[in-house]
Amino acid sequence: MKARTPAPSPPGDKPFAARVYDAVRAIPSGRVSTYGDVAAAAGRPRAARAVGTLMANGAPRAIPAHRVVAAGGALGGYGGQEGQKAALLRAEGVLVVGRRIRNFSAVRWEP
């Protein structure tokens, strides 16, 4: 099976990763967005997995990657540090029970 190459960005546009980081920076404290929400805000609505990879492997420290969660309010991976992700979200007032966000629709922010 052939590997699929992403569509190139038009000249003068920011690279996908930069658009993702901008979208994540825009998520307010105490709110969360899904990987799919962020992908759509970055202009590639079908690239939720790519957003997850960026958050896990290369997000600069200034990016609040802990505010990006899986669909339906599951915490998602956070590079194997789900406990840390839950603690950061709780510190911002998000209610986390087990591995899910309680009242997800109330704290979901769609850019």
N, CA, C and O atoms as a printed pandas DataFrame, in Angstrom:
     atom_number atom_name residue_name chain_id  residue_number  x_coord  y_coord  z_coord
0              1         N          MET        A               1    0.834   -1.174    0.000
1              2        CA          MET        A               1    0.000    0.000    0.000
2              3         C          MET        A               1    0.881    1.240    0.000
3              4         O          MET        A               1    1.832    1.323    0.776
4              5         N          LYS        A               2    0.576    2.196   -0.855
5              6        CA          LYS        A               2    1.371    3.403   -0.966
6              7         C          LYS        A               2    1.122    4.337    0.199
7              8         O          LYS        A               2   -0.008    4.481    0.667
8              9         N          ALA        A               3    2.193    4.973    0.665
9             10        CA          ALA        A               3    2.048    5.987    1.712
10            11         C          ALA        A               3    1.384    7.216    1.118
11            12         O          ALA        A               3    1.664    7.600   -0.018
12            13         N          ARG        A               4    0.534    7.808    1.869
13            14        CA          ARG        A               4   -0.189    8.983    1.401
14            15         C          ARG        A               4    0.569   10.243    1.774
15            16         O          ARG        A               4    0.907   10.437    2.942
16            17         N          THR        A               5    0.835   11.085    0.823
17            18        CA          THR        A               5    1.527   12.330    1.108
18            19         C          THR        A               5    0.511   13.437    1.333
19            20         O          THR        A               5   -0.470   13.546    0.596
20            21         N          PRO        A               6    0.747   14.266    2.361
21            22        CA          PRO        A               6   -0.196   15.341    2.622
22            23         C          PRO        A               6   -0.168   16.380    1.515
23            24         O          PRO        A               6    0.849   16.585    0.853
24            25         N          ALA        A               7   -1.290   17.021    1.333
25            26        CA          ALA        A               7   -1.367   18.096    0.338
26            27         C          ALA        A               7   -0.462   19.240    0.774
27            28         O          ALA        A               7   -0.452   19.608    1.948
28            29         N          PRO        A               8    0.292   19.799   -0.153
29            30        CA          PRO        A               8    1.186   20.900    0.220
30            31         C          PRO        A               8    0.382   22.146    0.585
31            32         O          PRO        A               8   -0.714   22.370    0.072
32            33         N          SER        A               9    0.946   22.943    1.477
33            34        CA          SER        A               9    0.309   24.206    1.848
34            35         C          SER        A               9    0.510   25.210    0.726
35            36         O          SER        A               9    1.559   25.216    0.083
36            37         N          PRO        A              10   -0.474   26.050    0.484
37            38        CA          PRO        A              10   -0.278   27.104   -0.514
38            39         C          PRO        A              10    0.881   28.010   -0.102
39            40         O          PRO        A              10    1.140   28.179    1.089
40            41         N          PRO        A              11    1.576   28.591   -1.074
41            42        CA          PRO        A              11    2.696   29.471   -0.740
42            43         C          PRO        A              11    2.234   30.598    0.182
43            44         O          PRO        A              11    1.151   31.158    0.012
44            45         N          GLY        A              12    3.075   30.915    1.158
45            46        CA          GLY        A              12    2.762   31.998    2.082
46            47         C          GLY        A              12    1.947   31.551    3.278
47            48         O          GLY        A              12    1.847   32.289    4.258
48            49         N          ASP        A              13    1.361   30.367    3.228
49            50        CA          ASP        A              13    0.616   29.848    4.374
50            51         C          ASP        A              13    1.581   29.270    5.391
51            52         O          ASP        A              13    2.693   28.856    5.063
52            53         N          LYS        A              14    1.124   29.255    6.634
53            54        CA          LYS        A              14    1.915   28.622    7.685
54            55         C          LYS        A              14    1.886   27.115    7.492
55            56         O          LYS        A              14    0.911   26.576    6.968
56            57         N          PRO        A              15    2.937   26.433    7.905
57            58        CA          PRO        A              15    2.919   24.968    7.880
58            59         C          PRO        A              15    1.830   24.441    8.817
59            60         O          PRO        A              15    1.407   25.131    9.745
60            61         N          PHE        A              16    1.387   23.217    8.563
61            62        CA          PHE        A              16    0.323   22.609    9.355
62            63         C          PHE        A              16    0.648   22.637   10.849
63            64         O          PHE        A              16   -0.209   23.001   11.654
64            65         N          ALA        A              17    1.858   22.262   11.229
65            66        CA          ALA        A              17    2.221   22.230   12.654
66            67         C          ALA        A              17    2.053   23.599   13.301
67            68         O          ALA        A              17    1.558   23.693   14.424
68            69         N          ALA        A              18    2.450   24.646   12.619
69            70        CA          ALA        A              18    2.310   26.000   13.172
70            71         C          ALA        A              18    0.843   26.370   13.347
71            72         O          ALA        A              18    0.471   27.012   14.329
72            73         N          ARG        A              19    0.004   25.961   12.384
73            74        CA          ARG        A              19   -1.434   26.228   12.502
74            75         C          ARG        A              19   -2.041   25.449   13.669
75            76         O          ARG        A              19   -2.916   25.953   14.373
76            77         N          VAL        A              20   -1.570   24.220   13.868
77            78        CA          VAL        A              20   -2.037   23.416   15.004
78            79         C          VAL        A              20   -1.653   24.105   16.310
79            80         O          VAL        A              20   -2.490   24.254   17.201
80            81         N          TYR        A              21   -0.400   24.523   16.429
81            82        CA          TYR        A              21    0.051   25.167   17.664
82            83         C          TYR        A              21   -0.729   26.455   17.925
83            84         O          TYR        A              21   -1.058   26.752   19.074
84            85         N          ASP        A              22   -1.025   27.213   16.889
85            86        CA          ASP        A              22   -1.844   28.425   17.051
86            87         C          ASP        A              22   -3.233   28.079   17.584
87            88         O          ASP        A              22   -3.747   28.752   18.477
88            89         N          ALA        A              23   -3.835   27.025   17.031
89            90        CA          ALA        A              23   -5.171   26.616   17.470
90            91         C          ALA        A              23   -5.152   26.159   18.929
91            92         O          ALA        A              23   -6.071   26.475   19.685
92            93         N          VAL        A              24   -4.127   25.426   19.327
93            94        CA          VAL        A              24   -4.040   24.940   20.707
94            95         C          VAL        A              24   -3.789   26.098   21.667
95            96         O          VAL        A              24   -4.353   26.126   22.761
96            97         N          ARG        A              25   -2.958   27.043   21.273
97            98        CA          ARG        A              25   -2.725   28.224   22.121
98            99         C          ARG        A              25   -4.010   29.007   22.374
99           100         O          ARG        A              25   -4.143   29.667   23.405
100          101         N          ALA        A              26   -4.950   28.938   21.444
101          102        CA          ALA        A              26   -6.203   29.689   21.558
102          103         C          ALA        A              26   -7.205   29.052   22.523
103          104         O          ALA        A              26   -8.175   29.702   22.912
104          105         N          ILE        A              27   -6.991   27.800   22.914
105          106        CA          ILE        A              27   -7.919   27.139   23.833
106          107         C          ILE        A              27   -7.789   27.803   25.202
107          108         O          ILE        A              27   -6.702   27.811   25.781
108          109         N          PRO        A              28   -8.884   28.361   25.726
109          110        CA          PRO        A              28   -8.806   29.050   27.023
110          111         C          PRO        A              28   -8.540   28.080   28.176
111          112         O          PRO        A              28   -8.867   26.896   28.096
112          113         N          SER        A              29   -7.953   28.591   29.224
113          114        CA          SER        A              29   -7.756   27.811   30.449
114          115         C          SER        A              29   -9.114   27.334   30.961
115          116         O          SER        A              29  -10.090   28.083   30.949
116          117         N          GLY        A              30   -9.164   26.097   31.406
117          118        CA          GLY        A              30  -10.409   25.537   31.911
118          119         C          GLY        A              30  -11.320   24.976   30.844
119          120         O          GLY        A              30  -12.435   24.547   31.141
120          121         N          ARG        A              31  -10.862   24.974   29.606
121          122        CA          ARG        A              31  -11.636   24.445   28.479
122          123         C          ARG        A              31  -10.770   23.422   27.752
123          124         O          ARG        A              31   -9.552   23.399   27.929
124          125         N          VAL        A              32  -11.390   22.583   26.940
125          126        CA          VAL        A              32  -10.675   21.572   26.155
126          127         C          VAL        A              32  -11.233   21.536   24.739
127          128         O          VAL        A              32  -12.367   21.946   24.490
128          129         N          SER        A              33  -10.423   21.043   23.824
129          130        CA          SER        A              33  -10.846   20.785   22.445
130          131         C          SER        A              33  -10.377   19.391   22.084
131          132         O          SER        A              33   -9.431   18.872   22.677
132          133         N          THR        A              34  -11.036   18.788   21.114
133          134        CA          THR        A              34  -10.619   17.453   20.683
134          135         C          THR        A              34   -9.523   17.565   19.630
135          136         O          THR        A              34   -9.296   18.628   19.052
136          137         N          TYR        A              35   -8.857   16.453   19.399
137          138        CA          TYR        A              35   -7.850   16.405   18.338
138          139         C          TYR        A              35   -8.489   16.776   17.001
139          140         O          TYR        A              35   -7.878   17.470   16.188
140          141         N          GLY        A              36   -9.704   16.319   16.777
141          142        CA          GLY        A              36  -10.427   16.642   15.549
142          143         C          GLY        A              36  -10.784   18.116   15.451
143          144         O          GLY        A              36  -10.703   18.704   14.373
144          145         N          ASP        A              37  -11.182   18.726   16.578
145          146        CA          ASP        A              37  -11.479   20.161   16.593
146          147         C          ASP        A              37  -10.252   20.962   16.177
147          148         O          ASP        A              37  -10.338   21.890   15.372
148          149         N          VAL        A              38   -9.113   20.586   16.739
149          150        CA          VAL        A              38   -7.862   21.295   16.444
150          151         C          VAL        A              38   -7.467   21.083   14.986
151          152         O          VAL        A              38   -7.038   22.022   14.315
152          153         N          ALA        A              39   -7.610   19.859   14.498
153          154        CA          ALA        A              39   -7.287   19.585   13.093
154          155         C          ALA        A              39   -8.142   20.446   12.169
155          156         O          ALA        A              39   -7.637   21.014   11.201
156          157         N          ALA        A              40   -9.435   20.543   12.466
157          158        CA          ALA        A              40  -10.335   21.359   11.651
158          159         C          ALA        A              40   -9.934   22.833   11.716
159          160         O          ALA        A              40   -9.938   23.522   10.696
160          161         N          ALA        A              41   -9.591   23.315   12.898
161          162        CA          ALA        A              41   -9.172   24.709   13.045
162          163         C          ALA        A              41   -7.881   24.994   12.288
163          164         O          ALA        A              41   -7.641   26.121   11.856
164          165         N          ALA        A              42   -7.046   23.957   12.129
165          166        CA          ALA        A              42   -5.779   24.101   11.413
166          167         C          ALA        A              42   -5.947   23.899    9.911
167          168         O          ALA        A              42   -4.974   23.962    9.159
168          169         N          GLY        A              43   -7.184   23.658    9.475
169          170        CA          GLY        A              43   -7.440   23.550    8.044
170          171         C          GLY        A              43   -7.397   22.154    7.465
171          172         O          GLY        A              43   -7.509   21.989    6.250
172          173         N          ARG        A              44   -7.238   21.139    8.308
173          174        CA          ARG        A              44   -7.205   19.749    7.825
174          175         C          ARG        A              44   -8.087   18.882    8.724
175          176         O          ARG        A              44   -7.579   18.159    9.581
176          177         N          PRO        A              45   -9.395   18.952    8.533
177          178        CA          PRO        A              45  -10.321   18.290    9.447
178          179         C          PRO        A              45  -10.153   16.779    9.596
179          180         O          PRO        A              45  -10.634   16.206   10.574
180          181         N          ARG        A              46   -9.492   16.131    8.664
181          182        CA          ARG        A              46   -9.303   14.678    8.757
182          183         C          ARG        A              46   -7.942   14.314    9.355
183          184         O          ARG        A              46   -7.533   13.155    9.281
184          185         N          ALA        A              47   -7.245   15.266    9.934
185          186        CA          ALA        A              47   -5.887   15.034   10.422
186          187         C          ALA        A              47   -5.797   14.963   11.947
187          188         O          ALA        A              47   -4.808   15.408   12.529
188          189         N          ALA        A              48   -6.818   14.408   12.592
189          190        CA          ALA        A              48   -6.815   14.315   14.056
190          191         C          ALA        A              48   -5.612   13.517   14.571
191          192         O          ALA        A              48   -5.017   13.881   15.586
192          193         N          ARG        A              49   -5.255   12.436   13.879
193          194        CA          ARG        A              49   -4.108   11.635   14.313
194          195         C          ARG        A              49   -2.804   12.425   14.220
195          196         O          ARG        A              49   -1.926   12.288   15.071
196          197         N          ALA        A              50   -2.687   13.240   13.196
197          198        CA          ALA        A              50   -1.487   14.071   13.054
198          199         C          ALA        A              50   -1.391   15.072   14.200
199          200         O          ALA        A              50   -0.301   15.345   14.703
200          201         N          VAL        A              51   -2.531   15.614   14.608
201          202        CA          VAL        A              51   -2.546   16.529   15.759
202          203         C          VAL        A              51   -2.080   15.782   17.009
203          204         O          VAL        A              51   -1.276   16.302   17.783
204          205         N          GLY        A              52   -2.585   14.565   17.204
205          206        CA          GLY        A              52   -2.159   13.763   18.349
206          207         C          GLY        A              52   -0.666   13.505   18.346
207          208         O          GLY        A              52   -0.017   13.556   19.390
208          209         N          THR        A              53   -0.128   13.231   17.180
209          210        CA          THR        A              53    1.311   13.000   17.064
210          211         C          THR        A              53    2.094   14.256   17.408
211          212         O          THR        A              53    3.102   14.187   18.111
212          213         N          LEU        A              54    1.638   15.399   16.919
213          214        CA          LEU        A              54    2.313   16.660   17.244
214          215         C          LEU        A              54    2.261   16.942   18.744
215          216         O          LEU        A              54    3.249   17.386   19.329
216          217         N          MET        A              55    1.113   16.687   19.366
217          218        CA          MET        A              55    0.983   16.950   20.795
218          219         C          MET        A              55    1.870   16.012   21.611
219          220         O          MET        A              55    2.434   16.419   22.627
220          221         N          ALA        A              56    1.993   14.766   21.174
221          222        CA          ALA        A              56    2.774   13.780   21.918
222          223         C          ALA        A              56    4.279   13.914   21.697
223          224         O          ALA        A              56    5.069   13.669   22.609
224          225         N          ASN        A              57    4.670   14.301   20.490
225          226        CA          ASN        A              57    6.090   14.226   20.139
226          227         C          ASN        A              57    6.820   15.543   19.987
227          228         O          ASN        A              57    8.047   15.578   20.076
228          229         N          GLY        A              58    6.113   16.605   19.765
229          230        CA          GLY        A              58    6.889   17.783   19.424
230          231         C          GLY        A              58    6.327   19.109   19.859
231          232         O          GLY        A              58    6.820   20.151   19.428
232          233         N          ALA        A              59    5.313   19.111   20.696
233          234        CA          ALA        A              59    4.734   20.389   21.087
234          235         C          ALA        A              59    5.704   21.150   21.993
235          236         O          ALA        A              59    6.158   20.620   23.007
236          237         N          PRO        A              60    6.015   22.381   21.627
237          238        CA          PRO        A              60    6.863   23.194   22.510
238          239         C          PRO        A              60    6.206   23.376   23.874
239          240         O          PRO        A              60    4.984   23.289   23.994
240          241         N          ARG        A              61    7.001   23.624   24.885
241          242        CA          ARG        A              61    6.491   23.770   26.250
242          243         C          ARG        A              61    5.416   24.834   26.379
243          244         O          ARG        A              61    4.528   24.703   27.222
244          245         N          ALA        A              62    5.469   25.868   25.580
245          246        CA          ALA        A              62    4.497   26.963   25.677
246          247         C          ALA        A              62    3.113   26.571   25.136
247          248         O          ALA        A              62    2.156   27.332   25.271
248          249         N          ILE        A              63    3.013   25.405   24.538
249          250        CA          ILE        A              63    1.743   24.939   23.969
250          251         C          ILE        A              63    0.991   24.154   25.047
251          252         O          ILE        A              63    1.535   23.189   25.585
252          253         N          PRO        A              64   -0.244   24.542   25.374
253          254        CA          PRO        A              64   -1.008   23.814   26.400
254          255         C          PRO        A              64   -1.613   22.520   25.845
255          256         O          PRO        A              64   -2.833   22.394   25.736
256          257         N          ALA        A              65   -0.761   21.575   25.500
257          258        CA          ALA        A              65   -1.191   20.320   24.875
258          259         C          ALA        A              65   -2.144   19.531   25.765
259          260         O          ALA        A              65   -2.913   18.712   25.262
260          261         N          HIS        A              66   -2.111   19.758   27.065
261          262        CA          HIS        A              66   -3.004   19.032   27.976
262          263         C          HIS        A              66   -4.473   19.388   27.739
263          264         O          HIS        A              66   -5.355   18.663   28.198
264          265         N          ARG        A              67   -4.751   20.475   27.043
265          266        CA          ARG        A              67   -6.127   20.891   26.761
266          267         C          ARG        A              67   -6.707   20.216   25.524
267          268         O          ARG        A              67   -7.859   20.465   25.167
268          269         N          VAL        A              68   -5.928   19.368   24.869
269          270        CA          VAL        A              68   -6.406   18.658   23.680
270          271         C          VAL        A              68   -6.696   17.219   24.107
271          272         O          VAL        A              68   -5.818   16.517   24.609
272          273         N          VAL        A              69   -7.943   16.793   23.897
273          274        CA          VAL        A              69   -8.395   15.489   24.378
274          275         C          VAL        A              69   -9.015   14.685   23.237
275          276         O          VAL        A              69   -9.258   15.206   22.148
276          277         N          ALA        A              70   -9.260   13.429   23.507
277          278        CA          ALA        A              70   -9.890   12.554   22.517
278          279         C          ALA        A              70  -11.385   12.862   22.409
279          280         O          ALA        A              70  -11.967   13.516   23.274
280          281         N          ALA        A              71  -11.975   12.384   21.351
281          282        CA          ALA        A              71  -13.406   12.583   21.121
282          283         C          ALA        A              71  -14.205   12.012   22.287
283          284         O          ALA        A              71  -13.847   10.974   22.844
284          285         N          GLY        A              72  -15.271   12.684   22.644
285          286        CA          GLY        A              72  -16.136   12.210   23.714
286          287         C          GLY        A              72  -15.628   12.514   25.103
287          288         O          GLY        A              72  -16.278   12.147   26.082
288          289         N          GLY        A              73  -14.484   13.175   25.226
289          290        CA          GLY        A              73  -13.984   13.570   26.537
290          291         C          GLY        A              73  -12.995   12.627   27.178
291          292         O          GLY        A              73  -12.631   12.823   28.338
292          293         N          ALA        A              74  -12.542   11.600   26.458
293          294        CA          ALA        A              74  -11.475   10.748   26.991
294          295         C          ALA        A              74  -10.179   11.552   26.988
295          296         O          ALA        A              74   -9.960   12.385   26.108
296          297         N          LEU        A              75   -9.329   11.302   27.966
297          298        CA          LEU        A              75   -8.114   12.107   28.085
298          299         C          LEU        A              75   -7.162   11.972   26.909
299          300         O          LEU        A              75   -6.539   12.958   26.515
300          301         N          GLY        A              76   -7.032   10.801   26.347
301          302        CA          GLY        A              76   -6.031   10.609   25.299
302          303         C          GLY        A              76   -4.688   10.309   25.940
303          304         O          GLY        A              76   -4.585   10.203   27.162
304          305         N          GLY        A              77   -3.680   10.175   25.130
305          306        CA          GLY        A              77   -2.396    9.685   25.607
306          307         C          GLY        A              77   -1.527   10.617   26.407
307          308         O          GLY        A              77   -1.114   10.264   27.511
308          309         N          TYR        A              78   -1.231   11.799   25.893
309          310        CA          TYR        A              78   -0.313   12.756   26.533
310          311         C          TYR        A              78    1.048   12.125   26.774
311          312         O          TYR        A              78    1.648   12.296   27.835
312          313         N          GLY        A              79    1.519   11.402   25.789
313          314        CA          GLY        A              79    2.857   10.812   25.868
314          315         C          GLY        A              79    3.026    9.855   27.032
315          316         O          GLY        A              79    4.117    9.753   27.594
316          317         N          GLY        A              80    1.956    9.147   27.407
317          318        CA          GLY        A              80    2.037    8.198   28.507
318          319         C          GLY        A              80    1.887    8.835   29.878
319          320         O          GLY        A              80    2.041    8.157   30.894
320          321         N          GLN        A              81    1.594   10.110   29.921
321          322        CA          GLN        A              81    1.495   10.843   31.188
322          323         C          GLN        A              81    0.062   11.296   31.465
323          324         O          GLN        A              81   -0.174   12.470   31.750
324          325         N          GLU        A              82   -0.893   10.369   31.381
325          326        CA          GLU        A              82   -2.300   10.733   31.582
326          327         C          GLU        A              82   -2.557   11.334   32.960
327          328         O          GLU        A              82   -3.374   12.245   33.099
328          329         N          GLY        A              83   -1.870   10.835   33.966
329          330        CA          GLY        A              83   -2.035   11.377   35.319
330          331         C          GLY        A              83   -1.646   12.848   35.379
331          332         O          GLY        A              83   -2.328   13.651   36.016
332          333         N          GLN        A              84   -0.555   13.196   34.717
333          334        CA          GLN        A              84   -0.113   14.581   34.679
334          335         C          GLN        A              84   -1.111   15.439   33.907
335          336         O          GLN        A              84   -1.405   16.565   34.309
336          337         N          LYS        A              85   -1.631   14.910   32.798
337          338        CA          LYS        A              85   -2.621   15.633   32.006
338          339         C          LYS        A              85   -3.863   15.895   32.852
339          340         O          LYS        A              85   -4.391   17.007   32.856
340          341         N          ALA        A              86   -4.332   14.870   33.570
341          342        CA          ALA        A              86   -5.509   15.024   34.431
342          343         C          ALA        A              86   -5.255   16.070   35.514
343          344         O          ALA        A              86   -6.128   16.888   35.804
344          345         N          ALA        A              87   -4.065   16.046   36.110
345          346        CA          ALA        A              87   -3.730   17.017   37.165
346          347         C          ALA        A              87   -3.715   18.443   36.625
347          348         O          ALA        A              87   -4.206   19.361   37.283
348          349         N          LEU        A              88   -3.158   18.632   35.438
349          350        CA          LEU        A              88   -3.131   19.969   34.834
350          351         C          LEU        A              88   -4.545   20.468   34.540
351          352         O          LEU        A              88   -4.859   21.635   34.778
352          353         N          LEU        A              89   -5.386   19.587   34.028
353          354        CA          LEU        A              89   -6.776   19.975   33.739
354          355         C          LEU        A              89   -7.537   20.274   35.025
355          356         O          LEU        A              89   -8.291   21.246   35.086
356          357         N          ARG        A              90   -7.349   19.453   36.047
357          358        CA          ARG        A              90   -8.010   19.715   37.346
358          359         C          ARG        A              90   -7.571   21.059   37.918
359          360         O          ARG        A              90   -8.385   21.789   38.485
360          361         N          ALA        A              91   -6.294   21.387   37.773
361          362        CA          ALA        A              91   -5.789   22.666   38.275
362          363         C          ALA        A              91   -6.458   23.851   37.581
363          364         O          ALA        A              91   -6.509   24.952   38.129
364          365         N          GLU        A              92   -6.971   23.618   36.371
365          366        CA          GLU        A              92   -7.673   24.665   35.627
366          367         C          GLU        A              92   -9.186   24.609   35.871
367          368         O          GLU        A              92   -9.937   25.380   35.274
368          369         N          GLY        A              93   -9.631   23.708   36.738
369          370        CA          GLY        A              93  -11.043   23.629   37.066
370          371         C          GLY        A              93  -11.860   22.633   36.258
371          372         O          GLY        A              93  -13.085   22.600   36.376
372          373         N          VAL        A              94  -11.202   21.825   35.441
373          374        CA          VAL        A              94  -11.901   20.815   34.645
374          375         C          VAL        A              94  -12.073   19.572   35.524
375          376         O          VAL        A              94  -11.108   19.092   36.118
376          377         N          LEU        A              95  -13.288   19.059   35.604
377          378        CA          LEU        A              95  -13.561   17.874   36.403
378          379         C          LEU        A              95  -13.193   16.621   35.622
379          380         O          LEU        A              95  -13.803   16.314   34.597
380          381         N          VAL        A              96  -12.191   15.902   36.114
381          382        CA          VAL        A              96  -11.729   14.670   35.477
382          383         C          VAL        A              96  -12.020   13.517   36.432
383          384         O          VAL        A              96  -11.592   13.529   37.586
384          385         N          VAL        A              97  -12.752   12.524   35.938
385          386        CA          VAL        A              97  -13.072   11.340   36.729
386          387         C          VAL        A              97  -12.523   10.139   35.971
387          388         O          VAL        A              97  -12.940    9.851   34.849
388          389         N          GLY        A              98  -11.595    9.455   36.594
389          390        CA          GLY        A              98  -10.930    8.339   35.914
390          391         C          GLY        A              98  -10.147    8.860   34.728
391          392         O          GLY        A              98   -9.243    9.680   34.885
392          393         N          ARG        A              99  -10.490    8.391   33.553
393          394        CA          ARG        A              99   -9.777    8.812   32.334
394          395         C          ARG        A              99  -10.670    9.630   31.422
395          396         O          ARG        A              99  -10.427    9.718   30.218
396          397         N          ARG        A             100  -11.723   10.240   32.005
397          398        CA          ARG        A             100  -12.686   11.011   31.207
398          399         C          ARG        A             100  -12.978   12.352   31.865
399          400         O          ARG        A             100  -12.835   12.531   33.074
400          401         N          ILE        A             101  -13.387   13.274   31.024
401          402        CA          ILE        A             101  -13.801   14.591   31.502
402          403         C          ILE        A             101  -15.299   14.558   31.762
403          404         O          ILE        A             101  -16.087   14.216   30.880
404          405         N          ARG        A             102  -15.676   14.912   32.960
405          406        CA          ARG        A             102  -17.096   14.969   33.319
406          407         C          ARG        A             102  -17.676   16.250   32.740
407          408         O          ARG        A             102  -17.001   17.280   32.721
408          409         N          ASN        A             103  -18.900   16.202   32.275
409          410        CA          ASN        A             103  -19.573   17.355   31.654
410          411         C          ASN        A             103  -18.773   17.887   30.475
411          412         O          ASN        A             103  -18.590   19.094   30.316
412          413         N          PHE        A             104  -18.306   16.964   29.661
413          414        CA          PHE        A             104  -17.448   17.303   28.529
414          415         C          PHE        A             104  -18.038   18.404   27.655
415          416         O          PHE        A             104  -17.329   19.341   27.286
416          417         N          SER        A             105  -19.315   18.310   27.318
417          418        CA          SER        A             105  -19.915   19.299   26.418
418          419         C          SER        A             105  -19.879   20.708   27.014
419          420         O          SER        A             105  -19.851   21.690   26.273
420          421         N          ALA        A             106  -19.881   20.814   28.327
421          422        CA          ALA        A             106  -19.849   22.119   28.980
422          423         C          ALA        A             106  -18.469   22.776   28.936
423          424         O          ALA        A             106  -18.366   24.002   28.978
424          425         N          VAL        A             107  -17.415   21.974   28.853
425          426        CA          VAL        A             107  -16.065   22.539   28.844
426          427         C          VAL        A             107  -15.396   22.449   27.476
427          428         O          VAL        A             107  -14.275   22.924   27.293
428          429         N          ARG        A             108  -16.090   21.838   26.519
429          430        CA          ARG        A             108  -15.510   21.725   25.171
430          431         C          ARG        A             108  -15.520   23.096   24.499
431          432         O          ARG        A             108  -16.519   23.814   24.510
432          433         N          TRP        A             109  -14.384   23.425   23.923
433          434        CA          TRP        A             109  -14.239   24.692   23.188
434          435         C          TRP        A             109  -13.942   24.356   21.747
435          436         O          TRP        A             109  -12.951   23.692   21.441
436          437         N          GLU        A             110  -14.806   24.816   20.865
437          438        CA          GLU        A             110  -14.610   24.559   19.436
438          439         C          GLU        A             110  -14.187   25.865   18.762
439          440         O          GLU        A             110  -14.973   26.805   18.643
440          441         N          PRO        A             111  -12.924   25.901   18.323
441          442        CA          PRO        A             111  -12.423   27.159   17.703
442          443         C          PRO        A             111  -13.179   27.537   16.459
443          444         O          PRO        A             111  -12.876   28.555   15.837
